[in-house]
Each structure stands twice: as structure tokens, then as C-alpha cells.
């Protein structure tokens, strides 16, 4: 059985490598055409060719804005919540991560940057923020890696046609999961307040995708009207905005916690039939990856210590706020459900369960959220796994939790044996 699974795994890996190789060759060819030929022609990328140039750092964006403002452009740049925080090592770690999958102490930058662009463009692919002169603002876009021009829009011979939006438009980026709706989008609303703008000042809000239940549970409570929201679809894959506002990505720090809690406190349930236990195990049984294979045994083990199994989707946004605020012990596999640790009171103890080969950039996301909000963070690495429904990398497998390792974590959290 194990050997058969390994053979199937190798087969899938081979097919994925072939697909990536072919696509990469096509991208490389188009990139060369753009860089060697179309870049030097006097045509806007709105009509032919990929993007022209990129600004990869916030300081370069600031220099660009200052230069354009000197020409009389209606353009602006803000740096907010500037500072450094020290992220400590996890309180306790069980298991052995593969090289490159570990997390540890570091110094993090908390600054967020906001830009106002006249006739700025937003493309669905990679959520690209582009100036009217075809320059990609990399800190405001989904573009990973340190290499030059790695964004896919540099490898396109024709970009999607844009739809024009008159007035003020705010890019919120939400719609790609609960985590991004909170830590990217809701925090952007906080930044707008910092520069003396409210939701009523904007004519449009751009979402990558509008998830109606999340919009009703979250964004409606922040005063955003559904009629002002627009998202990408098959007909509209790019927008040109008369006045575009966008912010950089950065989850470091806890500066946004009070903003979120102040906005939702009037909606918190006074009377609710839902329970808010002090010890919770947050299940991902309805997800397509990072589920616990032996969850029945795990839940039985945790029940001996007084843990209650919960699913975030069974609770409204307000109820989730209450649930995590009351919780003193939280255990969950890596996933957006751990975003809610920002609502925990300081001193709460959080254990994240993660596959030991989770190498990718977001491996430390919830560890750093927990640390910034003064929570005790425990990490359990699992080396046993099973294929998930949505597998394309080692961070997306389902996990087999070693119950003896779990016992060690529970003891380290100060929970006596039942």
C-alpha cells in the first residue's frame, strides 16, 4: 500500500514538472520578445506587449512618486506604522523540520505603504498594480522572488483590455481566502483611516473575487456598499482607474487589531446559543488539503484534556471573534483558520501542526501573527502524510499526527495528564 502510494506520488510529480517546463518555455519566449523588441517601441502595454519596467522596492516607488509629483501629477505616497519588531523563537517545537522549512527568531519590518496613482491600472493576473507609463509596482502586486521582471505580465504579448472606472477606487484584493480578506483587505481599510479617508470617499472597491458570505459577514459591517464593489471576471480582467489607491502587503505587527475589534464590537452577539470553550481544536475536515488523516484518534485524545472540536465555518465572523477571544488553548493544522489568533487575549497558547517539508514563503505566517499578538506559540512537525484532493506541493498534503508528539506539546503547554 505504501509502495503503491509512493509510485503514484512520483507519477504526479513527473506530470507537474512537465507542465511547468512547457509553460516556462512559452513564458521565456514571450519575455524575450518583449524585452528585446516591444520594450523599445513607442506603444503602451494597454495595446501591445507586456509591461515595460518595474519598481521592486517601496523606496523606489517613493522616488518615482516624488518625481512625478514634481511634474504636477496628482500622485501621492504614504509610509505608515513604520518600525521594527523582534520575533522570538517558538515556545516549544516537536519534530524535525526539513532544511528550509524551519521558522525562528528574526527582526521584522511593520511598515505599510500606500500609493495614489492617477490612471493606475490593476490586472487580475498576479493582482498587478501598474502606473499609466506601464511600470509594475512590485511591492503592491503579487510577485515573488528577487529576480528582475518575474511577474507573469512581463511574459505576455497582449494584456487584457481595461475597463475604465471614474472617481476614486480602492484596491482591496480580498476574495482569495479568509486570511487575505482580513490581513490584506481589512487592514487596508485601517490604512485609509490613517490618511484621513473613509469608505464613503470611494466610488469603487476592487476585489479579486467577491465571496458573498464573507462580504456580508465582514465588509458590510465596515460600511462598504455592495453596489460599489467590483471584481474580476471573464469579461473584465483589468481596470484602469481615474484615481487608484493601493497598499503594500505586510502582516507584521498588531497595529490593526484595535481597528478591527472597534469596528465589530457593536455587532458582537450579546446572547448566543454557541459555546465558547477555553480549549479548542480547529478542524479542517471540510478543506481540500492539510486535513488530519487520523483526526478521530486525535479528537479523542484531545477530548481527554477538555478540548472541543470546532469548525470556523459554523460560526459567524462576530462569533469567531468571541470564540477566539475566550479561548486559552488552540490547536490546528496550518491554514486560514488560524488567522483568528489576532482576536485572542495575550498569553493564549497556540499549537500549529505542519508538515515537516512545508518550505514555502508563508510557512511562518501564523507563527508571526501569534508572536506579534503576545501569544505563546507551539509547533508540531509531522513527517507522515497522505495525498490531498488539492496537491501541487509539499505544503498541501494531508497530515498524520503522531499522538505521542501531541502528548509532548500538551505537557509543554502546561496541561496535566488526565
N, C-alpha and C positions, 0 to 999 in steps of 0.2 A: 504493500500500500504506500509506504513512504517512498520507495524507489520509483513507483509509478507517478507519484506527485512531483518528484524531482524532475522526471523526464518531461512531464507536461510543462513545468515551470521553465525549463530550458527552451522548449519549443516556443512558448510565448515570448520569451526574451529575444530569441532569434528574429521572430517576425517584427517585433517592435524595433529592433535595431535596423532591419532592412527598411522599414517605413521611414525611420528618422534619417537614414542615409540618403534615400531618394529625395526627400523633401529638402534636406540640407544642400544637395547638389543644385536643385532648382533655385533655392534662395541665393546661393553663391553666384549663379549665373546672372540673375536679375540685379544683384547688388553690384556686380562688376559693370554692367551696362549703365546703371545709374551713376556710379562713382566716376567712371571714365568718360562718359558721353553726356548724359542728360543733365548732370550737375552743372555743366558749363554752358547750357543753353538758356536763353532768357525767357523761360516759361515757368509759370507757377506749378507746383506739385498738385494743385487742385485740378489741373488739366492733363498733365503727363509727367511721368517719372515719380520716384519715391521722394522722401524728404531730403532736404539739402544738407543741413548741418544739425548738430545737437549741442546743448549746453548740459554737461553732465553733473555739475555741482551747483548748489544754491548760491555760492558766492559769484559764480559766473552768470547766473540768472540775474542777480542783483546788479552786476556791472552792465549787463545788457539793458535792463530796465532804466538805469540811470542815464545811459547813453541815449536811449530812445526818448526819455522824458525831456532831455536837453534839446531835442528837436521839436518839442511841443506836443508829443504824443500823450494821449490820455491813458497813461500806464502807471502802475504802482507796484511796490514790493514791500512786504512786512515780515519781520522776524519776531516770533512770539514764543514765550516760555523758554527763553534761551537759558541754558545751564547744563550742568553735568551731574549725573548721579552715579553712585557706586553700587554695582550689583554684586551681591555676595555669592558664595558657593551655596549649592543646595544644602539644606539642613542635614539630609541623610540620603544616601544613594545605595540601592541594592542592585546587583547585576553588573555586567561588564559591557559598556558600550563599545561598538567597533570604533576604530580610529577615525576621527572626524565627526562622530555622532554625539560626542560628549558635550555638555554645557558646563560653564563655570563662571568664576568671577570676572568682571570686566567693568570698564567705565563707559557709560552711555550718554549720548547727547540727547537732550529733551526738546531741542528747538523744533518748532514747526514754522514753515514759511508759506505765506500767502501771496499770490500774484494776481493783478488785474490786467487783462490783455484786451486791447481794442481789436475786434475782428479775429479773436482767437478761435482756434478750431479744436474739436475733440473727436477722435476716431475710436470706434468700438474696439478695434484690434489693439490689444495692449493698452487700452484706455489712454491713448496718446494725447497729450496736450501740446499743441503746435501753434507757433506765432504766425502772423499773417505773412511773414517772409520765409515760411517753410522750415523753421527751426524747431526741433523737438526739445521740449523742456523735460529732460530725463528725470529729475527729482520728483516731478509731478505725474509721471507716467509709469506704467508697468513695464519696466525694462531692467532686467537683472544682468549682472556681470559687469566687469570693468573694461571689457574690450570696446573699441570705438564702433559706433553705429550697429549695435547688436539688435536694436529694435526691429521687428519684422517689417515695419513700414519703410525701412531703407532697402528692402528687397522686393518692392512692388513696382511694376511698370506703370500701373494705373491705380490711383487711390479712389476710394468710394466718393461719389459726388456728395457735396454737403447740402444740408438744409439750413436756411438762414433763420436765426432766432433774434428778434428785435428786443432791445432793452437789456436789463441785467440778467445774467444767467449764472447759477452756481453749480459747479460740478460736485456731486455728492458721492459718486462711484458705487453706491450701495447695490445690493441685488446679487452679490456673489457669496452669500452666506451670512450667518448671524454675526460672526466675528467682524467682518468688514463693515456691516451696517452700523455696528456700534463704534468700533475703534477707528474706522476711517470716516464714516459719514456723520455720525452724531457729533464726534469731536470737531468736525469741520464747522458745524453749526455753532459750536462754542467759540471757535476762532472768529467767526463773523461778528459775534457779540464783542469780541476784543477789539475789532476795528470799527465798532460803532455802527454795525449793520444788523438788521433783524430780518427774519424770513419775509416780512411784508415788503421789504425793499427789492425783492427779486421777482422778476416776471416768470422765470423758468428755473426748474431744478432738473439736472440731468442725472439719471440713474443708469447704470449698466443694464439693470433689469429691475422692474418693479414687481416685488412679491407682495401681493395684496394683503395677506395676513400680517406680514411684517410692517407694511406701511401703516395699516390701521392700528396695530399694537404699539408702534414706536413713533413714526414720523408725524402722524396726525396729531399726536399729543404735544409735539413741538411746534404746532401751529402751521404746518405746511398743508396747503390745499391740494387735493388730488388733481384738480384741473390744471394746476401749474406744473405738474410733473410730466416729464417726457423721458422715454428710454429708447434704446437702440432696437431695431427690428430689421426684417429683411429689406424693407424699403428705405429705412433711414439708418445708415451705418456711420454717419458722420454729421456733425453740426458745426456751423460757423456762427459765432455769437457776436453781436454788436459790442457787448461788454462781458467778458468771461472772467469769473473768479474761480480759482482753484487753489488747493493746498497740497503740501507735501505729505508723504507717509511717515509716520513715526508713532509707535505705541509706547515709547519710553516715558516713564514718569506717571504721576497720578493726578496731574493738573485738571483733568476732565471729569474726575469723579464727582465733585460737588456740583458741577454744571448739570450732569445727568440726573443726579439724585434730587436736586432742587426742582427740575422740570417735571419729574414723575411723582413727587411726593403727594401732590393733590389727587393723584389717581390711585394711590395705594389702597388696597381693599381694607376697609375697617372691619368687616365681618366676612369671613371666608370659611367654607367647609374643608378647604385644603389644609393638610398638615404641614408644619414647618419644623421638621425634626432637626436635632443638633448634629446628627451623623447621617450623611447621605452618600450613597453610591449612585453616580450618574451614569445610566446605561446608554449605549449607542446601538441597541438591538435593532432599531429601525434604519440605521445608516447602511451604506453600501461598502464601508471599509472601516478598519480599526475597531471592529467589534471584538468582544471577548468570546472565544470559542467555547471555553469551559465556564460560561457565565453562571450556569445553575449551581455548580460547586462553589464558585466564588461568592455568589449571593448568600448561599447557606453559611459559608464561613464568616462573612461579614455580619450576618444576622446575629451570630453568637456574641458579637461585640455591640449590638444595638443599632447597626446601620440599616437604613431603609433605602430600598431601590427606588429611584425616581427617573422619569424621562422628562427632559426640559419641555418637550413639545406638549405635555399635558398641562402646562401652566401658561397663563398669560404673561406678558412682559412684566406687569406690576407684581404678579405673584412670584415670578422668578426673582425679582428684586428682594421680596420678603424672604423667600426660601433661602437664598444665599446669605442674606444679612443675618439670619438666625442660625445658620449652620456654623458649627465649630470644627467639624471634620468633614472633608470632602475627598472622595476617591473617584477617579475617572480615567479612561484612556485619553490619549491626545485627541483634541477636537474642539470645535467651536463652542461646545457646551461649557468649556472652562473659561470662556470669556466672562462669565458672570462672577468670577472671583473678584472683579472690581467692586462688587457690592458687599463683599464680606467685611466684617469688622476686623480691625487689626488684631493679629495674634491667632486668627483661624489657621488650621492646619490643612494643607492641600497635598494630596499624593497624586501625581500623574504617572500613568502606566504607558510606556512607549516601547516600540520595537527597537532592538539594540542596533539596527542598521538605518535608523532614521537620520540621514545625513543632511537633508535639505535645509535651506536658509531659515525656515520657520520653526526649526526644532526647539528653539529657546523661547518661543513666543509667550507661552503661558507661565513658564518659569519666571520670565522677566516681569510679566504683569503681576504675578503674585508677590514677587520681591518688592516691586515699586509700591505696592499697597500694604506693605508691612505684614505679610503673611509668612508662615513657616511652610517651606516647600520641600516635599519629599519626592524622590524619583525612583521608580521601579522599572528596570530594563528587563524586557522579555526576549529570549532568544528563540523561543518556539513560536511557530506561526502557521497559518493556513491561508490559501488563496482567498482573496475577497472578490466581491462582484465587480469592483471598480479598481482593478490593479494596473498601474503603469509605473510603479516604482516601489522601493523598499519601505517607504513611509506609509504605504496604503494597504498593507496586508492586515488580515485579522490576527489576533494575538491569543496565545495560550499563556495564561498567567500561572506561574509557579506559586502554589499556595504556601509553600514553606517560606519563599521570599516575601510573600504578602504578610505572613506572620511576623517576620522581622521588622517590616515597616510599621505594622500596628503597634508593636512593642516600642519602637523608636518614637512613635507619636505619643507615647505615654499611656497607652491603653492596656490595662491589665488583662491577662488571660481570663476568659470567662470561667 
